[in-house]
Amino acid sequence: MFNKILIANRGEIACRVAATARRLAIKTVAVYSDADANAKHVSSCDESVFIGGSAPKDSYLRWEKIIAAAKATGAQAVHPGYGFLSENVEFAQACADAGLVFIGPGPSSIQAMGLKAESKRLMNLAGVPLVPGYHGEDQDPALLQREADSIGYPVLIKASAGGGGKGMRVVEKSEDFAAALASCKREAINSFANDSVLIEKYVQRPRHIEIQVFGDSQGNYVHLFERDCSVQRRHQKVLEEAPAPGMTPEFRQQMGEAAVAAARAVNYVGAGTVEFIVEQKPDGAMTFFFMEMNTRLQVEHPVTEAITGQDLVEWQLRVASGEPLPLRQDQLRITGHAIEARICAENPDNNFLPATGTLHVYGLPDCVTFERNSGGVRVDSGVRQGDVISPFYDSMVAKLIVHGDTREQALSRLDTALAQTHIVGLNTNVQFLRNVVQSRSFAQADLDTALISREEAVLFKQEKVGLHLAVAGAVAHTLLQEKAQEAQVATQAVWLDPWARQDGWRSHGPSSRRFDFEFKGEVQVVSLTTLHDGALQLQVAGEAAVFAFKPVTQGIDVQLGERRQIVNIYKNGVVADVFTAFGATQIIAVDALAHAGDAQVEGGRLTAPMPGKVVSFAVKAGDKVTRGQVLAVMDAMKMEHTIAAPMDGVVAELLYAPGDQVAEGAELLKLVA
């Protein structure tokens, strides 16, 4: 076994690898960029080395710097994590040339499976079922268009060297193919330095089921069963679970044997994932097709660890050091059910636009990290409260993993854990994940890659807390703050002027106090009345109800009428984030004496929704445009984002050029009515 390894990655996967290394008494070396100087993964390792600027191309993709860091620190091996250089043939070969063990498959295996077209050819020879499509080397756009037309729409364009949903587009009709192809190629060249694509028939209502495989240098192979990763947005996974619902032992054996055959065909060593598209026919029969092989550890590997009781990183380390696989196929068992939710900094209600900002509050459920397990809840995270989510890297904040005896128990445990996840400072998908978990399709395991669009009506723009409870929580929090301030002043032996109190106190009769809030874009005038007997009454939206509250260990116990609920409030200036068992929302305190002045609503401005780079403009000055027309394309957080016209008008001026870096809120162009 190794004495010291370098982890050539960042974030939660670097922390995850370091945890297993620490348990095995292996020293670890972290690498970091300018943006990650104070990152959690740096402090999780025994030592660290600075490797360059914040952008991945200036740091985490500079493999010569990483190898130099490994040599300088005396590391014997390099763990690439996932993403970045994990499937880079040149990096794997450079490690070998430098006398370092690459903790992953050999360069030849990466090369064979890294290019999707070549992997399809090899799988065809190995007898693994394939989806109809074009996997050739000729990348002439006209030829690709003809091939797509011949296959029949809808088709899927995929970057041949890709992964993680990047460089991938579904095309519904022939006239949309050219634009989608150009966008795929741009994204592919930026993410993988290779713009080759393949074209495949887009299977209707497919399930995405993958098999975890392992091989060792002695020629042994096993699979550690399957994961269902069908719930996706933008071709990126949202929820993953193991085992796959509805999987029969016979079908599991067929897919497992095909996955092992795929690994054996390329003499695979280490952890890998063979991904399949599964089509379920009306009669219930299922067929599967090879999609691709990821020659690395997957983001969703914790669900496999949960149901098998195995540490896959430990398996990687043992196999890379020359040991045989820890277990044979007949020694592996499935126990219970596990689900993983990817918590991301993004706004699901705005087309999953990635978000940046500071984690002012980062409250996690009652859980543990990988080092130990308790209560069936685990969180893998690479950030801490106060950290900044920057635009330079992936938007994933953490992975929430639950395990239960049954799928139903795991579902309940996941919803509870998500309710206990309190993140303030930027938009996240936590409430969206709860909506998915509670949706009919997911709850009943009616799974396919179109689940999100099919359940759109109950997944997006859902207000689960409601005006009344949000107001009650905000008022209770304000009153408790005022009471705490009065108590603090009282300890200073300062005379209190009773006329300076803000609680509406009067010498006789009921007293009333006014609060003004903005909720979902509308201003609400709220009245709090203290009755003769001292009881409180809160009037919201014209409805009055008994109001009571008290602080408790886990928040504020709020009663409004007959409804009683534990509420957590986190206030930053005038904005309060409200968390309840039902969901989360925001409410804004309004100064009733403030005036809007001469401020006017801006019209005709189009601004960058987040920091990034201008890829292209689809218009020029003087062009007439219609509402919804695409005007520009930006690249941020490894994804392309389109900027559309908010109204009909004329482009007055372009304020940037393609290739320019822009800050969040920067005006990209001027549009006049």
N, C-alpha and C positions, 0 to 999 in steps of 0.2 A: 504494500500500500504506500501511497505517496506521503511525504512529510510536509510538503508545502505545494499549494496550487495557486495560480492566479485566475481570478474570475473576470473575464473580458466582457463585462456587461454592467448594468446599473439597475436601480430600482428594486422591485420586489423579487425578481428572479436572482439577483446577486445576493440579496439577504437570505433567500431560500437556500441557495447552494451553500452559503457560509454557515447556516444553521446545521446542516448535516455534516459538513467538514469539522465543525467545532465538536460535535458529538463523537466523531471518529478520531479526535485529537490530531486533525490535519490543520496546519497553519494556512492562513489565507491572505492573499494580496488583492486589494481593490485597485481599480483604476478610475479616474474621475476627470471630468471636464471643468471648465470655468463655472458653468451653471450648477455643477454638482459638488462644489468644494465643501459644502456643509451637509451633504446628503446622508441619509440614514445608512446606505450601503457602505459608505466610507468608514463609519464608526463601527459597523458590524464585522469588519475584517481586522486582522492583526496589524496590517500595515497597508499603506496606499501610495500610489504613484500618480502624479498629475500627467495627463497625456494631451492636453490641448484645449482648443476653443469649444464653445457651447454647442455649435452645430455638429451633428454626428460625423460629417465628412472631415471635420477638423480634430476629431478625438476618437470616438468609439469605432469608427471605420478605418482608422489609421493603424493597420495591423503591424506595421514595422515598429511603431512606438510601443505597441502592446508586447510584442516579442522582446524588445529591448528591456522593457520593464520586468518581464518574467526572468530574463537572464540576469539582470542586475540584482534582483531580490533573491535569487536562488530557487525560484519555483521550478518544480519538475514537470508540471503539467498545466494546461490551460483549459478551463471550463468556459465555453462560449455562451452559455445560457440559451436564450432564443432571440430571434431578430438579429440585427447588426451583422456580425461575422459568423453566426452559427452555422450557416450553410454555404460558406464561401470556400471554394476549392483552393484558391490561391493561399488563403490564410491557413487552412489545414495542412497544405503542403509546406508552407513556410515554417510552421511549427515543427514538423518532422525534420526539415532541413536544419533547424536550429537545435535539434536534440531534445525538443519538448514533446510531451505526449499531448495530443489533441483529444480531449475527452468527448469523443463522438466517433462517427464512422470514418473510414479512410477516405482520402480524396477521390478515389475512383468511384466509391459508392455515392458520395455527394454529387459527383459530376453526372453519374448515370441517372440519378433520381432528381437532380436539381433542375434539369431542363425537362419540362413537362413533355415535350414532343418525344425526346429520347426515351423517357420513362415509359411512355405509352407503347413504344415499339418493343421495349424489353418485356413489358407485361403481356403484350400480345403473344410473344414467343413463349412466355411462361404459362400461358393458358389462363390468365386472369381476365375476367370479362371487362370490356371497354365500352364507353359511350361512343356512338357514332360521331365522327368529327374529322377535322383536318389538323394534322400534326407535323406538316412538312416544313422544310427549311426555307422554301421560297416565300419571302415576306412581301412580295409585290402587292400593294393595296388592291389593285384591280383583281388579282388572283384570289385574294382573301375574300373580296366581295362576291366573286363567282362561287367560291366554295360555300360561303354562308347561304347564298341563294339556293344552291344545290341541296344543302343539308335540310333547309326549310326552317322558317322562323316559328318560335323564338330561338335564337342562338345565344351562346355565351362566349364572349371574347375573354381570354385569360392570358396574362403575361406568362410566357413560358418559364421564366426564371423566378416567378413570383410566389407570393404567399400572403397571408393575413388580409385577404380581400383587396389588396392593392393591385392596380392594373387589371381590373375586372369589370365588365359591363354586360348586362343583359340587353339584347337588341330585339325589339318586337317586330320591326318591319324593315324592309330593304333600304328605304330612303334614309333611315337613321344610322345605317351601318358606318358610313365614312366618318362622321363626326365622332361616334363612339370609339372607333378604331384609333383615331388621332389622339383622343383623350387617354385611352388605355396606354398607348405607346409613350406619351409624355410622362404619365405616372410611373410606368415601368422603368423608363430610363433614369428617372430621379430616384427611385427606390432600389433598383437592382443593377443599374448601369447596363441594362440589356433590354431592348425594346421588342424582342421577338414575341409573337403571340401564337396561340392556337385557337381554333374555332371548334366548338362542340354543340351538339344538340342540347337545348335547355330542357331538361326533364321536368314535366309538369308535376307539381306537388311532390318534389323529392324530399326525402329525409337524408340528412348528412350524418352518417354513422362511421366512426373511425375505430381502428383496432390498434391498441398499443402492442408493439413488438419489441423483442430484445434478442440480440445475438451476441455470441462471444467469440474469442479468437480460436477456440477449440472446435468451432463448427456447430455449436448447439444453438437452437432457436426455440423461443416460446412466444406466445401471445398472452397478454394480461387482460383479455376480454375487451369489451367495446365501450365506447362513449357515444351518446347521442348529442350532437351539436347542431341540431336543426334550427334553433331559435337564433336568427341572425338579423343584423341590420347592416346595410351597405356591404353585404357579403362578409361581415365580421361577426364572430360569435358573441352572443350576449349571455346565454345560459347553457351550461353543459351538464349532462348527468350520466351516471353509470349505475347499473347496467341500462341498456336502452329499453324503454318500455315496449312490451309486446314481442320481445325477442324470444324465439323458441330455442331450445337447446340445439336442435338440428341446424337451424339457420345460423346460430352463433358458431357452431363447429365449421360450417361451410365458409363463413367469412374469415374465421380465424385461420383456417388452413390456407385460404387464398392469400391472406396477409403474410403468413410465414413463407409461402412460396415466393411472394414478391421480395421479401428480405433475403431469402436464400439466393435468388437470381442475381443479386449484386454483391454477394458475400458480405452481408451487412454485419457490422459489429457495433454494439451499443444500443441506445434507446432510439426508437423511430416510431412513426405513426403512419399507418396506411389508411388513407381516407377513401371512403366509398360513397357513391350516391345510391340510395336505396329507393326503389319505386314500389309502392304498394298498389296492387291492382284492386278493382272493385270486389273481386271475390276473396280478398284478404291475402292472396299469394304475394310474396315479396321476391324481387330480383335485385341484384346489386351489380354496380359497375365501378371499376377502379377509377379514381379521380386523380390522386397524386400521393406521393409519399413525402412526408416532412422528415428530413434527416437530422432530427434534433429532439430535445425535450419539448413538449407542448405546454402552452399556457394552462391548459385544463388538466394537466397530469395529477393534481391533488385528488380528483374524484376517483381515479384509478387506485391511488394510494389508500383512499378511505375504504373502498370495498375489498381490497386484497390484503390490507394490513402491511404493505411493503413500502419501503422508502426507495423511490425510483432513482433519486440522486445517488444514494448509496450504491445501488446496482450499477449506475454509470461509473462511479469511481472504482468499484471492484473489477468490472469488466475492462476498463481502460488500463488498470494496473496489471492485467494479464490473468486474473482469476476467472474461473468458469462461472456460469450463471448460478446464482444462489439456489434456485429451485428448478425442478423439472415441470413440464406441463401438467402432469397428473398430481402435482403437489399444490397447485394454485386453486383457490376457491373464491367464490363471490359471497360476501357477507353484507347484507343490508342494501341500502340505496343511498347514493350521494349526489348532491347537486352543487354546482359552482355558479356564482353570479359575479360578473365582472363589473365592478363599480368604476365608472368613468367620469371624468370631468367633461361634461357635455350637456347640451340642452336638447332633449328628445323632442320637445314641442317646436323646435326650430330646426328640423331636419338633422338632428343629432350634431349640431354645430359644436365643435370642441370648445372648451372653456379654459381660461387661464386665470390665475389669481392665487391669493394666499389662503391657506387652510387656517382661518381664524379659530374655528372649532373643528376638531377631528375626534368625535366620540364614537367608539366602536362598541359592538355588543359584548356581552359577557362571553369571552372566547379565549382562545390560546393561540400561540404561534405554533409552528411546526414541531418545535422541540418536545411538546407534550400535547396530549389530547384529553379533553374533558367536556362532557355535555354535548358532544356531537357538533360543535361549532368551531371553526378554524378561520383565521384571517391571515392571508399572506399580503404584506404591505411593505412598500419601500419608502413611505413618507411618515412624517410626524406632524403633530399640531404646530403651526407656525411656518411649515415649509411652503414653498412656492411651486405651483404647477406651471411650468414654463411652456412656451410654444415649440420648444426644440425637440421634444420627445413625444412618445405615445401618450394618449390621454388617460390611460388606465391608472387609477389611484390605488386600488386594492382588489383582492379576490376574496370573496366570502364563500366559504365551503361548509356545507352541513352534511351530516350523516345520520341516518335513522334506520330502524329495523325494516321499515317499509317506505315506499315512495310517499304515501300520504303523511307519514310522520316527518319525513325530510322536508316536504312542502311546508308544513306548519312551522317547523323549526326555522326554515329559511325566511318566511314572512315575518316571524317574530324577530329574528336577528336583523333583518333589514329595517324594521320599525325602530330598533335600538341604535341604528347607525345615524349619527347626527353630524352632518358636514355643513359648515357655514363658511362663506367667503367666495364661493363660486358655484355655478350650476353643476349638478350631478344627475345621474340617471337613477338614483335610489328609488324615488317614488315610481318611476316608470317600471323598474324591475318588480316592485310590489304589484303593480297593475298586471304585469305579465303573469306572475305567479298566481294571481287571483283570477285570471281570465279563464273562461270555459275551456278553451282549446288546450291550454297548458295543464290545467287541473285534471282534465280527462285524458291527457297524453295523446291528444289529436295533433300530432306534431308533423310539421314540414317547414321548409325554409320560407314559406309565405305566411307563417303564423302571424307575424307582426302586422302585415298589411291586411290580413283577414280580420284581425281583431282591432283594427285601427280605432273604431268608435269607442272602445272602452280602455284604450291604452294611452291616448294622448289628450292633453288639456283637460285632465280630470282634477276637480277640486274636491278632495276627500275630507278636509277639515271643516270648511264652511265658515261663513261670516261670523255667526254668533259665537262659536267656540274660539275663533281666532281673536275676536274682540275681548271676550271674557278673559282669555289668557293674557293678552296684552295689558288690560286694565289691572289685573291681579299683580302682574309683574311690576307695573309702575307703582302701585300702592305699596308693595313690599319694599321696593327700592327707597321710596320716600320714608317709610317707617324706619328702615335701617339708617338712613341719613339723619333722621331726628334723634335716633338712639345714640348715634355717634356724637352729635352736637351736645346731647345731654350729658355725656361723660366728660365733656370739657368744661362743665360748670358755667356755661354761658346762658344768660337770661333769654328765654324764648318768648318772643312777641306773639301772642295768640292770634293777632290780626295778620301775621305773616304766613300762617298755615295755608296750605294749598288744598286741603281736603274738604272744603266747603262747610267747615264747622260753623255753627251758630248757637246762640244761647238757648233758643227754644224753637220747636217745630221742626218739620223735616228739612233737611238740607240737600241741595242738589249740586252736582258738579258736571261740567261738560268736558268730553273728550272728542277729538276729531281724528279720524283715521282714513287712510286711503287703502281700499281693498279691491284688488282686481280692476284697477283703473277708476274706481268710483269712490267719491268722498262720502263717508258715513259720519253723521253727528250722533254721538252716543251720550246718554244721560245716566249718571250714577246718583241714586237717591238714598239718603240715610233716613230710615223711618223712625217714628217715635220710640219704638222699642229697641232701636239700634241695629235692626236688620237692614240689609242692603238690597236694593232693587236696581237692576241694570236694564236700561231700555236700548234696544238695538233694532234699527229698521222698523221703528214703530211698535215693537213688541216688548213688553216689560215682563221680567221674570225675576224670581228670587236669586240672589247672587251671594255666594260664599266661597272662601278659598283659604288654604293654609299651606305653608311650605312643608314638603316632605323630602325624604332622602333623595328620591329620584326625580324631583321636579316640584310642581305646584299642583295640589289637589284642588281642582276647580269645579264648582257646582253652579249650573245655570238652569233654573227651573228644576225639572226632574232629571236632567242629564248631569252626570258627574264623570269627570275624566282627568287623568294625570296629564299635565301639559308641561313641556319644557320650552322655555323662551330664551333665546340668545339675541341680545340687542346690540347693534352696532350703529351708533348715532340714532337716527330716527327710524331705521329699519329693524324690525324684529322678525327673526325666523322662529316659527312655531312648529313644534313637533308633538304629535299625539300618536296613539295606537292606530288611528285611522290613516294617518298620513302626515304630510308636512306642507306648510304654506308660508307666505310672507305677508306682513301687514306693516303699514307705514304710518307713523304718527305725524299729524299735520298741525302746524301752528295756525290757529284760527285767525290770528291777527296779521299773518303774513299776506303780502299781496304779490300777485304775479307780475305787476309792473307792466312794462312794455314788451315783455318777452313774447315772441311769436313762434308758432310751430314752424320748424324748418321744412321747406319743401324743395324738391329737386336735388337734394344731396344724396350721394351714395357713398357710404363709408365702409371701410374694412371691418368685418365683424370680429376680427382677432388679428394679432400680429402674423405676418406671413410675407410671401413673395407674389408679385403680380406675374401670372403666367402669360396671359394674353388678353387683348381687348377684341370683342367681336364687332365693335362699332368704331366709327371715327367722328370727329367733330362735324356737325351739320346733319348727321343721320337722324331720320325720324324713327322712333321706336314705339312699341306698344307695351302695355302693362304685361309683365311676366316674361318679356323677351330677355334672353341671356345677353348681358352687356360685357361681362369680364369673367375671367377665371383666376382664382387665387390658389396658392399651394400653402397649406399650413398643417402642422402635426401629421405629416406624411400623407395627407389626403388632398385632393382637389375639391374646391368649393366654388360654385357658380354664384355670380352676383346678377340678380335680375332687376328689371325696371319696375319700380313701385307704381308707375303711372304711365299714361301715354305722354309723349313729349318729344323734344329735340335735344340731341346731345350738343351742349354748348362748348365743352372743353374736356379733354383728357388731361388729368393732372399728374399722371405717372406714365412710365414706359414699361413694357414687358421686361422682367428681370429685376425690377426695383423692389427692395425690401420696404414694407410699409408697417407702421404701428397700428395698433387697434384704434379704431375711430378715425383713421386718416381718410380724408375725402379723396376718392379715386377719380371721380368725374363729376361734371355739373350737368344737370338735366333741367331743362325749362319746359313749362307747359306750352 
